[in-house]
């Protein structure tokens, strides 16, 4: 079996899609048998750092091509890489037309789409509908995403398979005991601070902190991430008198991110547009309770043993639930057990079944 994997990015930046597509590469390489091979074409990466690629690939990776944001190069290498391949796995709806085009040149080719979140929660163009109808399977990261895609295009139920995202085992391998420090209670959030992604709810978290501080005077909010919305978020914190309460930690590599999860008391991301939410798994793997929005796929991840849900955009409710969660006695073992339901071995098995069907 020869598999071509198309991705928007792998290592160019950090986000949920990049993290899960690395796991697709890892699972495809690890399950490839004798005579099988994996081919990789990535749009936005300029290069593949050898040390990073080695973590997710093995000698079954026969072709790797980074296109440095050139769409023309991506189309060219994708169509060439599809020659002699049995299947294409497309990591983003924006690239599915390329998979459809590759099959025009190579008719025996089958292709699959990984459907994540907001990129598929919208009306489709005529070309996107054409490409979707030609897909053998649509691999949805959550049941919510499956429903949203099915609501927008009439396809048989058999064409959809839910393959939930997973915790990266390389992130998981150095977990601590999850005990927070003895200092002030820390609420942690991890997200891209992009003005185009204000649905993440960073402004709502900051807006909730004055009320949180009234009930838990020592509480602090630590925001991990960078992006174009950083100046306005800092301005909001200052306007609310929360400059000393809200810490903007910037980008953290995996080692420092693990430490941030270890040292926090609660993870919070009241996002209204999560197709899954790998950061919730990362926090839960450290035994930390989570606060998320009661929308999208988040209720599929957070249950009563692992956190609380709020209505997106309701700052008063967010504040109330943050205080309750900080004061509640959580069971870290139960929280970790919840995270194991989304472990990499489970993901790998589900992916194999989906591709074999």
Phi and psi in degrees as a GROMACS rama.xvg file:
@    title "Ramachandran Plot"
@    xaxis  label "Phi"
@    yaxis  label "Psi"
@TYPE xy
-111.327  122.236  UNK-2
-118.849  129.456  UNK-3
-103.41  124.685  UNK-4
-106.834  121.416  UNK-5
-105.963  129.952  UNK-6
-134.397  146.953  UNK-7
-69.2822  -42.8268  UNK-8
-154.722  156.193  UNK-9
-124.703  -50.8535  UNK-10
-123.866  -3.04264  UNK-11
-63.6293  -31.5533  UNK-12
-157.748  176.583  UNK-13
-108.772  126.152  UNK-14
-164.087  177.335  UNK-15
-62.4362  -40.1456  UNK-16
-64.4049  -42.7393  UNK-17
-61.6058  -43.245  UNK-18
-63.7998  -43.3325  UNK-19
-73.8097  -31.9873  UNK-20
-69.2156  -28.8526  UNK-21
-62.9637  -37.545  UNK-22
-70.6927  -32.4622  UNK-23
-61.1085  -45.6681  UNK-24
-60.6749  -45.6142  UNK-25
-61.6133  -46.8237  UNK-26
-65.7284  -40.7982  UNK-27
-64.49  -41.6075  UNK-28
-68.0277  -40.675  UNK-29
-72.7838  -27.1618  UNK-30
-97.306  -1.56018  UNK-31
-69.0693  132.633  UNK-32
-94.5446  -173.082  UNK-33
-60.1423  128.329  UNK-34
86.0898  -11.2122  UNK-35
-80.7112  159.273  UNK-36
-151.159  156.468  UNK-37
-118.661  136.704  UNK-38
-119.508  146.977  UNK-39
-135.168  125.979  UNK-40
-130.203  124.796  UNK-41
-124.301  131.885  UNK-42
-71.363  -56.4948  UNK-43
-91.2118  -21.0108  UNK-44
-67.5619  140.641  UNK-45
-86.6523  -31.1842  UNK-46
-156.804  169.14  UNK-47
-113.53  102.079  UNK-48
-54.0553  126.789  UNK-49
-57.806  -42.4556  UNK-50
-65.1239  -36.2544  UNK-51
-74.6584  -45.0397  UNK-52
-61.6698  -35.09  UNK-53
-62.55  -25.9915  UNK-54
-71.6245  -25.9428  UNK-55
-117.086  -3.14238  UNK-56
-134.886  163.176  UNK-57
-135.418  -161.869  UNK-58
-71.9675  -2.93631  UNK-59
-77.5581  -12.9204  UNK-60
-78.3501  102.665  UNK-61
-93.3635  -22.2443  UNK-62
-142.633  133.589  UNK-63
-137.918  129.23  UNK-64
-139.904  118.145  UNK-65
-99.2656  129.403  UNK-66
-103.195  1.1684  UNK-67
50.5895  45.5582  UNK-68
70.7415  9.58335  UNK-69
-88.4539  110.658  UNK-70
-66.613  -36.0685  UNK-71
-63.0755  -43.9237  UNK-72
-65.363  -37.5311  UNK-73
-62.6705  -47.7123  UNK-74
-61.1612  -44.129  UNK-75
-60.9573  -50.1391  UNK-76
-71.3575  -31.0989  UNK-77
-67.1527  -45.2714  UNK-78
-66.0125  -41.1593  UNK-79
-65.1843  -42.702  UNK-80
-65.8811  -22.7017  UNK-81
-77.963  -14.5393  UNK-82
-63.5093  121.212  UNK-83
81.5495  -2.99801  UNK-84
-81.743  156.317  UNK-85
-93.3512  -32.2229  UNK-86
-152.45  155.797  UNK-87
-121.674  132.324  UNK-88
-110.656  118.154  UNK-89
-102.357  123.095  UNK-90
-86.1499  3.83824  UNK-91
-161.252  142.956  UNK-92
-58.4454  -34.1747  UNK-93
-62.229  -16.6058  UNK-94
-107.748  1.73297  UNK-95
-67.9603  -31.367  UNK-96
-62.4353  -32.0416  UNK-97
-66.1472  -39.763  UNK-98
-63.686  -41.8411  UNK-99
-61.5275  -42.552  UNK-100
-62.9027  -42.1473  UNK-101
-59.574  -36.47  UNK-102
-71.0859  -26.3032  UNK-103
-61.7774  -34.7715  UNK-104
-84.7912  -26.2574  UNK-105
-131.313  81.9014  UNK-106
-58.3037  -26.2369  UNK-107
-78.0064  -5.98558  UNK-108
-70.8727  138.002  UNK-109
-110.833  145.585  UNK-110
-134.162  153.203  UNK-111
-128.076  151.589  UNK-112
-116.878  135.204  UNK-113
-93.3556  113.747  UNK-114
-99.7116  117.818  UNK-115
-93.9238  -76.7377  UNK-116
-153.077  -113.764  UNK-117
-62.3577  -21.1624  UNK-118
-68.2615  -18.5801  UNK-119
-113.911  1.28293  UNK-120
-92.9074  57.8703  UNK-121
-160.341  165.809  UNK-122
-64.4085  148.985  UNK-123
-104.073  149.89  UNK-124
-73.9116  168.115  UNK-125
-60.7951  -40.0973  UNK-126
-67.6164  -37.9373  UNK-127
-64.941  -40.2115  UNK-128
-63.4895  -41.4683  UNK-129
-60.266  -45.2008  UNK-130
-67.5882  -39.8378  UNK-131
-62.7352  -40.2672  UNK-132
-67.0064  -23.4762  UNK-133
-87.635  -7.99156  UNK-134
-71.6257  137.743  UNK-135
-69.2389  -44.3419  UNK-136
-142.661  148.222  UNK-137
-110.661  112.911  UNK-138
-91.1571  103.005  UNK-139
-93.3331  134.959  UNK-140
-75.7666  -12.043  UNK-141
-154.6  162.75  UNK-142
-67.9334  -32.2025  UNK-143
-62.1518  -45.3504  UNK-144
-63.2185  -39.7192  UNK-145
-56.7875  -47.3639  UNK-146
-63.5856  -38.8464  UNK-147
-66.9466  -39.1564  UNK-148
-68.277  -45.7083  UNK-149
-62.8429  -28.3664  UNK-150
-69.4673  -21.5485  UNK-151
-106.189  -13.008  UNK-152
-148.821  134.346  UNK-153
-84.4096  104.001  UNK-154
-135.179  152.649  UNK-155
-60.7868  148.142  UNK-156
-55.7141  -32.8045  UNK-157
-64.565  -16.6938  UNK-158
-81.9062  -7.95184  UNK-159
-111.306  134.439  UNK-160
-134.807  132.362  UNK-161
-89.1708  117.721  UNK-162
-123.412  90.9663  UNK-163
-61.1174  150.231  UNK-164
-62.5225  167.739  UNK-165
-137.769  161.438  UNK-166
-77.3006  130.117  UNK-167
-62.7431  120.792  UNK-168
-63.3889  -24.9774  UNK-169
-73.6118  -27.4441  UNK-170
-75.8144  -34.8967  UNK-171
-75.4987  -22.6589  UNK-172
-70.0973  -17.845  UNK-173
-115.995  31.48  UNK-174
-67.3014  143.125  UNK-175
-88.3154  -171.731  UNK-176
-77.6466  -4.4731  UNK-177
80.8452  6.70369  UNK-178
-77.5706  122.719  UNK-179
-71.3483  164.561  UNK-180
-67.4675  173.154  UNK-181
-92.1539  6.57818  UNK-182
-83.3963  -151.842  UNK-183
-65.7684  145.522  UNK-184
-60.3234  133.785  UNK-185
-117.973  126.894  UNK-186
-98.6031  124.246  UNK-187
-108.593  141.82  UNK-188
-137.775  147.494  UNK-189
-133.057  121.169  UNK-190
-167.347  160.744  UNK-191
-74.2094  130.788  UNK-192
-96.7602  62.846  UNK-193
-101.082  134.854  UNK-194
-59.2108  -24.6166  UNK-195
-81.0066  -7.33194  UNK-196
-124.335  43.3473  UNK-197
-69.5644  -10.3852  UNK-198
-63.2249  -13.4641  UNK-199
-63.6084  -23.2786  UNK-200
84.8193  21.9124  UNK-201
-61.2938  -39.8782  UNK-202
-65.2252  -32.1238  UNK-203
-71.5585  -37.5416  UNK-204
-63.125  -47.2575  UNK-205
-62.0267  -42.0861  UNK-206
-62.735  -24.7968  UNK-207
-81.7652  -17.661  UNK-208
-65.3605  -35.2217  UNK-209
-57.2916  -42.5045  UNK-210
-69.0468  -37.8434  UNK-211
-61.2658  -42.6975  UNK-212
-66.2103  -28.7519  UNK-213
-64.4958  -36.7656  UNK-214
-88.8811  -35.6556  UNK-215
-128.534  84.0748  UNK-216
-57.1012  -27.523  UNK-217
-90.3623  -3.8596  UNK-218
-62.1822  143.36  UNK-219
-130.304  154.96  UNK-220
-115.097  125.491  UNK-221
-112.724  121.479  UNK-222
-109.037  118.069  UNK-223
-103.821  124.908  UNK-224
143.987  164.132  UNK-225
-134.354  166.631  UNK-226
155.886  177.295  UNK-227
-68.488  -17.3069  UNK-228
-89.0008  0.219315  UNK-229
-57.6405  -47.6448  UNK-230
-58.9402  -41.969  UNK-231
-69.828  -32.9934  UNK-232
-69.0703  -39.4116  UNK-233
-64.0025  -39.3185  UNK-234
-64.0748  -40.1613  UNK-235
-62.4352  -45.2932  UNK-236
-59.9656  -42.0928  UNK-237
-65.9545  -41.3101  UNK-238
-64.0878  -30.5723  UNK-239
-89.5533  2.05624  UNK-240
73.1675  26.1603  UNK-241
-109.455  17.747  UNK-242
-56.8643  -41.5892  UNK-243
-81.3903  -9.88824  UNK-244
-96.2737  -33.28  UNK-245
-101.718  119.98  UNK-246
-105.168  128.759  UNK-247
-100.281  103.888  UNK-248
-86.3439  -10.9246  UNK-249
73.4414  -160.855  UNK-250
-76.4287  137.843  UNK-251
-124.293  134.259  UNK-252
-71.758  174.425  UNK-253
-60.0887  -38.8942  UNK-254
-62.5269  -46.442  UNK-255
-72.846  -29.5565  UNK-256
-67.8286  -41.5987  UNK-257
-58.101  -41.623  UNK-258
-63.6833  -37.0118  UNK-259
-65.0381  -42.3346  UNK-260
-63.2857  -42.4371  UNK-261
-60.7505  -39.6632  UNK-262
-88.3026  -6.54857  UNK-263
-88.1566  164.319  UNK-264
-100.981  -25.2255  UNK-265
-154.543  139.031  UNK-266
-105.067  138.629  UNK-267
-139.501  131.814  UNK-268
-150.366  90.4854  UNK-269
-83.2783  49.9006  UNK-270
-75.1778  140.675  UNK-271
-97.2176  6.08776  UNK-272
-138.112  39.3888  UNK-273
-91.4576  118.532  UNK-274
-74.5819  -21.6926  UNK-275
-152.645  -83.3596  UNK-276
113.283  70.3741  UNK-277
-61.6506  -30.7147  UNK-278
-60.7161  -30.9254  UNK-279
-62.9924  -42.4138  UNK-280
-63.2719  -41.5583  UNK-281
-61.4941  -41.3255  UNK-282
-68.3494  -43.941  UNK-283
-64.8274  -33.6408  UNK-284
-64.121  -23.4517  UNK-285
-90.0565  6.97599  UNK-286
78.0758  20.3266  UNK-287
-101.634  133.762  UNK-288
-68.3418  156.307  UNK-289
-126.57  146.892  UNK-290
-113.028  125.46  UNK-291
-137.482  172.735  UNK-292
-85.8044  148.072  UNK-293
-83.6419  61.169  UNK-294
-161.581  168.436  UNK-295
60.9328  -143.952  UNK-296
-92.2291  -2.408  UNK-297
-58.2096  -41.4021  UNK-298
-63.1829  -15.1083  UNK-299
-78.642  -16.2294  UNK-300
-103.429  -51.1082  UNK-301
-89.7492  121.917  UNK-302
-115.984  -173.756  UNK-303
-65.9375  -20.2776  UNK-304
-86.5778  -14.6658  UNK-305
-119.197  -0.528101  UNK-306
162.37  -162.041  UNK-307
-133.551  156.036  UNK-308
-118.201  147.687  UNK-309
-133.601  161.799  UNK-310
-75.2569  129.8  UNK-311
-61.6755  135.909  UNK-312
85.7057  -7.61484  UNK-313
-88.7703  91.9377  UNK-314
-63.406  -39.3744  UNK-315
-63.2447  -42.8548  UNK-316
-67.8049  -38.9202  UNK-317
-59.3525  -45.9687  UNK-318
-61.8537  -45.53  UNK-319
-60.3097  -44.3219  UNK-320
-74.1787  -31.1335  UNK-321
-61.8864  -45.2458  UNK-322
-62.8886  -46.0093  UNK-323
-60.8479  -44.2744  UNK-324
-67.048  -35.2324  UNK-325
-66.9257  -31.4053  UNK-326
-93.9527  -12.3793  UNK-327
-77.4783  147.709  UNK-328
-90.4145  103.425  UNK-329
-91.4058  157.283  UNK-330
-105.031  101.237  UNK-331
-57.3781  -33.5175  UNK-332
-63.963  -43.7304  UNK-333
-64.2145  -37.3881  UNK-334
-65.1799  -43.6881  UNK-335
-64.134  -38.665  UNK-336
-61.6748  -37.2404  UNK-337
-62.2736  -41.0953  UNK-338
-64.8374  -33.7415  UNK-339
-65.2221  -20.1766  UNK-340
-65.6886  -17.197  UNK-341
-116.927  34.2969  UNK-342
-75.0275  162.117  UNK-343
-61.1202  -41.8233  UNK-344
-58.0727  -37.9031  UNK-345
-65.8336  -43.7008  UNK-346
-60.1525  -46.054  UNK-347
-61.0752  -42.5427  UNK-348
-66.1908  -42.9017  UNK-349
-63.969  -40.3089  UNK-350
-64.4547  -43.0336  UNK-351
-59.5258  -43.6209  UNK-352
-65.0407  -40.6274  UNK-353
-64.579  -38.8092  UNK-354
-77.5941  -24.614  UNK-355
-83.4758  -19.0948  UNK-356
